[in-house]
């Protein structure tokens, strides 16, 4: 439960002295580089493929799915650069086909690497029912190509749903930070110096952002004597500027995420006092909700 100690939503000037993000990157560096790893861990899936060690038919299916999944994610989650080979990417999105209860098929997604630990359990998406798994013929399960076709058709159906897309962004891809500057000096809005085009976003939709940072409280004393708090600032109602070079957003609140219960600051006077006495140790910017510009992102892509 979050404890709200106030009730007023701050404008950009309120936090001007509080947040200073990393210097702006070149346009080509805005989108973080990621890659995809596909795993087939479900015991039932491996049994149906007649490859319990996943070294033959299962492994061929996994290898083939990797490029197909990456292409779909590139269209739908285009604020990340999915073109990298694994050795060149600091972060890997691990996509796992599983049967955690031994029955229904579940698609699990997690970030591993620089911004995520090696996952045991990721964000689960109900993929298919136990009955659907057994409904496929033996000849289908004996062909990696036919299984891939069936799985990609189901994946396309899932990615065509706005709720599934936003669930993946909010629960998985939010871990990977973007690199632009956030300017909270403009009143009454915050400015994210990032164009919709740079992240391949639909300019007619409103993304939301998180700013994650550690506050040193108070400033001006040796670190061992200061309090260090992990916090998040939520930016919402974001729309493109007139020249579409940036997003103008509202600051919704600041939350101390490591406290129990979490403390939410929304009061103007409290935020101004916090801004005067603290400094930032580390800050990153993350997308929390997103809609891609590519019209294919809202349409299922059936294999031919």
C-alpha positions, 0 to 999 in steps of 0.5 A: 500500500502506498502512503500519500502524504499530500494531495497536490500534483506538482508542475515542472518547476516544482521539481526543477532542482530535483532532477537532472538526467544524463546528457542527451544522446545522439538520435541514433543512440536513443533506442536501447539495443536488445536481443531475443532469446527463445526457450522451450522449457515446458515439459509437456511441449517437449514431450509433444515434440518428442525431444525432451532434451531440446536438442533436435526438433525442439532446438530447431523450433527454438532457433527458427522462432527467435528471428520470427519473434524478434521481427514481431517485437521490432514492429510492436515495441519499436522504442527498442532496437531489436536488430542486435545479435546476442553478443552486441546487446547489453539486454536480452528479452527471454521469451519462454514457452512453458507449461508451469502447471503441466497443463496449459501453455504459458508464454513467459517474458523477462529481461536478462542482462544489464538491467535484469537478472537471469529470470527463473519466472518472467511475466506470464501470458496465458498462451493456449489451453491444454485441450488446444495442445492435444488437439494438434495432430501428431503429424503437426508436432513432428514438424517444427515448421508447422508448430512454429506456424501455429504458435506464431498465429497465436502470438499474433493474436495476442499482440493484436490486443492493446491490453497484452501489448501494454502489459508487456511494456509495463511489466517487462520492457520498462526495465530497459532505460531510454537515454534522453534528457528530462527537463522539469523546468518548463511550467506547468509541464515536464519536457522529455527531449525525445521525439515520437519519431526517435522511438517509432511511436504513434504521435497521436497517442500519449505514452507515459514515462517513469524517472527512476533515481536515488536521492541524497538527503540532505545534500552537502554532507558526507554520503555516510551521513546522508539518507539515500532513497530510491524513488520514481517520478511518474510522467503522464498526459504526454503529448508531442510538442509543436515541432514534434521534437519532444514530449510535454508531460505532466508530473503525477507524483514522486514515490519512495519505492523502497519504503514500507509502506511506499510514500507518495509525494504529491504536495507542492510545498513538500516537493519544493522542500525536497528539491531544496535539500536533496540531490540526485545520485542516479537517474534513468528514464523508462517507457511505461505505456507505448503505442507503435507508429507502424500500422502493422503493430495492430494487425495480426501477421499470419504466416504464409 
